[in-house]
Amino acid sequence: MPPRTDPSAPARDSGARFDFFFYGTLCDADVLEVVLGRTVKTAPATLDSYEAVPVDHGRYPMLQFQRGRMAVGVFCAGLGLVDAARLDFYENDGPAYDARQLPVRDETGAMRPAWVYFSKTPLRRGMGRWDLAEWQRFAKRDYLARVARAMRKVEAKDLEPFVDLWRGRTA
């Protein structure tokens, strides 16, 4: 398990809480635990008018606007400032992603605002559909090992730019 940056340090965690919607590899509890450095609770959720589709030459999805469709994923409520910074570190360790706040439908059917990651640059869509269960069967083991190695190396200084970004989103 990667070392956890202390979220209780006053300079780190302002007490702000963020809700997220994940639609790809972060839907996997093991990946999410490695990225955050701890176990968190998630619940099924959907994002209307989007579809999670495979990226060409990649083993991860991107969101594509698609009226009448919905992206299936998970809702993760109440993450702290350091959690959000760790997520940004993870998402920027490949194609650069940016978080936008959108309404997602939680497991009760209620609409709730959540932060959702989108690619900052256009990515080519791959063939077929993104399937988490298929990814877990064929790619998870190697992917999880790579992510664990990368997240073990994370230090507080690596998270600072992301902490500052999320601190600004609370203002």
N, C-alpha and C positions, 0 to 999 in steps of 0.2 A: 504494500500500500504506500503511495507517495506521501511524503510529509505534508501536513496541513499547515498552511500559513495561519497564524493565530488570528481568528476573526474578532477576538475580544479586544485587541490592541486599539486604544482610542484613536490613534492616527490612521488606523485602517478602516474600521467599521463605524460608520456614523449612525447606525441603528436603522438606516433606510432598508426597506425590503422591496424585492423585485420579483414579479411573477414572469415565468417563461413558458413558451410553447416550443417543444422539440418535436421534429418530424423525421429525423434520420437516425444516425448512429447514437445520438444522445438519448434516444428512446430506450436503448439497452441499459438496464440497471447497472451492469458491470462497468460499462464505459462511463456512465454518468458518475459513478462512485470514484473511479480513477481520476476523472477530470476535477471533481470537487474535493476529493480527498476525504470524503465521508459519504455515508448512505443518506439519501433524501427520499421523501415520499413523492410519488407522482400519481396522476390519475389520468384516465383516458380523456382525450379532447380532440376537437377538430377545428380546422381553419377553413371557413367558407371561401369559395371562389379561387382556391389555389389547389394545386396538385403537387405532391412530392414525386419528382421524376428523377431517374438516374442521370448522372453527369457522364458525358462521353469520356471514355478512358479513365474512369474513376469508380471507386466502390463506395460511393456516397451519393445522397440525393441533393437536389436543389428544389426550390419552390418555383413553380411556373404559374402565372395567372391563368386561370381556366374557369370562366363563368359556368356555374352549374355543377362544378366538382367540389370536392373537399379534401383537404390534406388531413390524414389521420396521424395523430401523434399523442403526446402526453403533455399535461399541464403540471408545472412545478411551481408551487407558491412559496413566497416568503424567503427567497434567497437573499443573503446579505451582500454587502459591497465586495468583499473578497471573493465570494462565490461568483458574482457577476464578472469580476476581473479574471478569475481562472477560466471561465467560459470564453471570454474574449481572447485570452491567450491561446486556448485550444482552437478556436475558430480561425485565428490568424496564423496558425501553424500549418497552413495549406493555402488554398485560395482565400483571399481576404474577404471576410464577411462583415456586415454591419447589422446592428439590431434596430428594428423598428417596432413600435408599439401598435398592435392591432387587436381587434376584438376576436376572441376565440370562444368556442362553445365548450363548456365543461361537461362533465359526465351527467350533470342534472339537466343539461340543455340551456343553462343560463349563459349569457354572453359576459365574458370577463376580459379586461385588457391584459395583454401579455406581450412581453418582448419576444420577437421572432427574428431569427437570423436569415439574412438575404445576402447573396453574393454581390460584392461591389462592382464586379466586372461581368460582362456577359459570358456565360458558359454554354457550351453546346450540349444539347440534350442527347442522351444515349438512347439505345433501343429499349423497348419494353417499358415496364413499370418498376418503380422502386418497391422492393419487398423486404421488409425488415427480417422476417423469418428466414428468407433465403440468404440474406447477408449474414445472419447469425450462423447458419449452417456452413457456409462456404468461406467467409472472410473474417469473421469475428476474432478467432483465436490469434491470428497474425496481427491484425489491426490492434487488438487490445494490448498485445505485447509491445508494439511500437508506441502506443499512446502512454502506456505505463512508464516506459523508458524516458519519454519526453517530459512527462509531468513530474517525474522524480527529480528532474533537474531544475524545476521552477524555484526561483528564489524571490524574495520580497521585491528586490529591485526590478525583476522582470515584470512584475505585476503593476508597478507604479503608474505607467501610462494608462493602463486600463482602469485602475482605481480612480485616477483623476477624471477619466472620461465618465465613469458611472457616478462619481460624486457630483459632477456637473449636471447629470440627469435628474438629480434629486432636488436641485435648486428651483 
